[in-house]
Amino acid sequence: MFEFFTDIKVDWMGKRKAFIALSVVILIAGLVSAIGRQFSEGGTDAFNLGVDFQGGTVVIAKFKQKPTSDEIRTALVGVGISDSVIQDSTDKGDEVLIKVPTLGKREQECPNIDEAGRCFVARALSTFGKEAEGAKSLAEDEASAYKIVGTETVGPVAGAALRNQAVIATLLGLVGILLFIAFRYDWTYAAGAVIAVFHDVLVTLAFFSVFQWEINLTVIAALLTLVGFSVNDSIVIFDRIRENLGLDRNKSLYDLTNDSINQTMSRTIITGGLVFLSVLALVIFGGEVLRGFSLALFVGVITGTFSTIAIASPIAIWWQDKLGAAKASDMPSARNADELASASRRSVIRRGAAR
Amino acid sequence: MSKTTLWIRTAVILVITIGAVWLVFGPRGSISMSDFSYDGIKKNLAQNINLGLDLKGGSHLVMRVKTEEYLKKLTENDRDAAYLVAKEAKDENGAPKQFPIGEVSSVTDAKTNTYSFTLPVGDPSKLQDVIDEVKKKVDLANPNFAWTESRTDSGVTWTLPLAAQKKLGEQASEQALRIIEGRINQFGVKEPTLQPIGAADSHQILLQMPGVDDPERVKNLIGLESRLELMKVVSSPYPTLQTYASREEALQSLGGKEPPNRKIYPYAERDEDVTATKKDDTKPPSRFVVIETPAIVDGNELREASAVSRTGSNDDYQIAFALKPSGAQKFGDWTGKNINNYMAVVLNDEAKSIAYIKSQIFDRGEISGRFTKSSADDLALTLKSGALPAPIEYQEERTVGPSLGADSIRAGVSASIGGLVFVVLFMLFYYRGAGVNAVIALVLNMLLTIAALIIFDSTLTLPGIAGLILGIGMAVDSNVLIFERIREELRDGKDIPTSVSLGFDRAFLTIIDTHLTTIISSVILWMYGSGPIKGFAVTLILGLLINLFSAVFVSRTIFIWLLQRKRTMQKLSI
């Protein structure tokens, strides 16, 4: 048997104040960034919303020699547009649809603000050569490399309606989680897990605000993923606490929680570590378009693992203390767990006897 | 566990696995040798999995809502309504006021943005009375789009100001967007994106949809106006329906001009080959009828519409419809008073069927005609989704590549495969023999999830892949939980069969709780979310349900095999 981690004995709950302080610092940084940016003169918005959310301009460019979408994207990043959608027109092989977001203050750099999207794209595309002049077509102007054959402003793909729906659906989903955990375990655990999930989403958003990473539709998918990951992690430890409550009724909940975290630590490190490394690969090699997605998962994996120990468990303990039910034997779920544990033990014994 | 149970378990696993392999990699039609070559498998794979717009691209359609048609219709309706109100005005005692009303006229010109109508009043002293009467009944002073009123000695002219035109135009295109969205969703186009495009007054809509089998049909479906009206035919009562051989002839019967409460519509008889999606413009309809306006009820009162075939033949479908209670009331009142009169079912200004009223009818009717099954289905669907406020025209059409960019998808795929390979290697290294179990469970999870997506005809998009990734993550986690538990039991000094058994039993409790929690929240996401959220939820739900099979059932079966083979096993490779 090959093992990294056995017999860990750390007083995790003793460090809860430091943990929570760390969370609070990150959350405050996010809040300051979001509010500060939103309300300061000449600042950007709280979040850097991508073209999916705020709309922008679609520019259709025709090339003599079409560059790859990656080359076009790099050229756009060169003029400061990192969130673009580039679609090849497959039936008109030499044309590309380039969607760029609204550029806010920077649009004033262009001679005609109404054509800011076109102006920035043209600036980026000039790395490939000259645009065909005036009314001349691409073929007529020998020296040219491309021509912008159309521009249109576009509304957001994910308008306010979809955004609200996403938020409402997610909140309802969390209510479902709350009820289920309360049913299977206890209200205190349910509250702990759901607050931890909220915490994780907020921490991730804080990173997106502070570093002004772009939020597009893929980030929403990543946030949903991290909600799942975080809840999963919390339940694994809650399940162990429930089991331990049934085995040892005299230990304090504080010690039981520490034991449970330590006993499952090898699982936490292996699962968390594997997911972490996979996501890291996505961050490094996944490319520009998936950057938002991978970064959100990256932050989410770390905070999702952290919050189980640092947020969910302390909240559950704290609340049970408040209820004066810190003694394990009073917990209704403890009795269930005991029955479940002994039931499975019985089945094992039976099985052994049959053999 | 008995030998038989073990064999049954194994058989179940094998059957499911082979079925899934066939679903994912197999051909959809008949088998040929090429289905076993690398290229053939690749082709089948691409055919079996529906990829969304972000991963594969699709059609890119720019359409314009012809709001000028909407304004024109609005002007003409208000014109006719104003005329009829003024003409039929009665005083408190019910006696006709008999205003000296002249012939009403309207100007609608999209180029100059003129939409106005003039109501001539012979006696200037009655002008105020007429205006008051009209405004009581016709919505001309709505604060959002009030008509401007200009009076002369000879009458009154109402003009729709530019601001109101703009507002109404925007309203119409917003409504059109909603209706189009409803139609494509009902038709089953998966994960389309629909957004307003162009300047605010261009009334353009951009639709991108992943490859559908029949884009032409979707295009037609979106463009169907589907304006349904039930109207009275001006004719002598049953049994002689008054029809005319040409529009001119019909016009003559009206004295050379359509009065405000009459319209001439072509009447396509049932036996003529007129389909809903394609009007045959080359062949002029043979008969015309004169119809009384306004309609008795219109498509807004529709509750239900469906395609039915009386004869069972595939190209002989009709549309049966039912009205909402409010419409049924109106319709019932009218039919009660009009026994033996003729009524027309008018679709987009064309009389589709005409019948005489045998007895009072409340809420049922039929659009006859020789529709094919698909055109009748499409028409029924569009009738239910509501009429477009104005016709639309297609301005641009192209097929586009994936919105995430082919290169970035490639980067994402190779990064993910790299991550997966790492996970597999780690599991084999860390858990040795048991790691093989984990890898089998993991591969099976992916295979079965994709097979399930194919069964449910789902479209895979990036959010869907995120769901798949989370599912795989939880599959790995399930195995880790089980193995760690078994190790714990072994450390406690229990023998190998007991440890394995205990490990599975205990870890199963955890696994079922984590999975149920996530499934519950995903079902809620699926119910209340849309588009990307739904795509995520569907793959995650499928992935987790399958995981209970692959990580627990399959993995355990393999362990049991191992234990049966070597009863006296001293050391478990874990």
Interface residues (C-beta under 8 A of the other chain):
Chain A: M1 F2 E3 F4 T6 G55 V58 T68 S69 D70 R73 V85 I86 Q87 D88 S89 T90 D91 K92 E95 L97 E152 T153 V154 G155 P156 V157 A158 G159 L162 Q165 A166 I168 A169 T170 L172 G173 L174 V175 G176 I177 F180 I181 R184 L217 T218 I220 A221 A222 L224 T225 V227 G228 F229 V231 N232 I235 V236 F238 D239 R240 E243 Q263 T264 S266 R267 I270 T271 L274 V275 L277 S278 V279 A281 L282 I284 F285 G286 G287 E288 V289 L290 F293 L340 A341 S344 R345 S347 V348 R351 G352 R355
Chain B: G57 H60 V62 T193 Q195 P196 I197 G198 A199 Q204 L206 R398 T399 V400 G401 P402 S403 L404 G405 A406 D407 S408 A411 G412 S414 A415 S416 G418 G419 L420 F422 V423 F426 F429 Y430 R432 L462 P463 A466 G467 I469 L470 G473 M474 V476 D477 V480 L481 E484 R487 E488 L490 R491 P497 T498 S501 L502 D505 R506 L509 T510 D513 T514 L516 T517 T518 I520 S521 S522 V523 I524 L525 M527 Y528 G529 S530 G531 P532 I533 F536 L540 I574
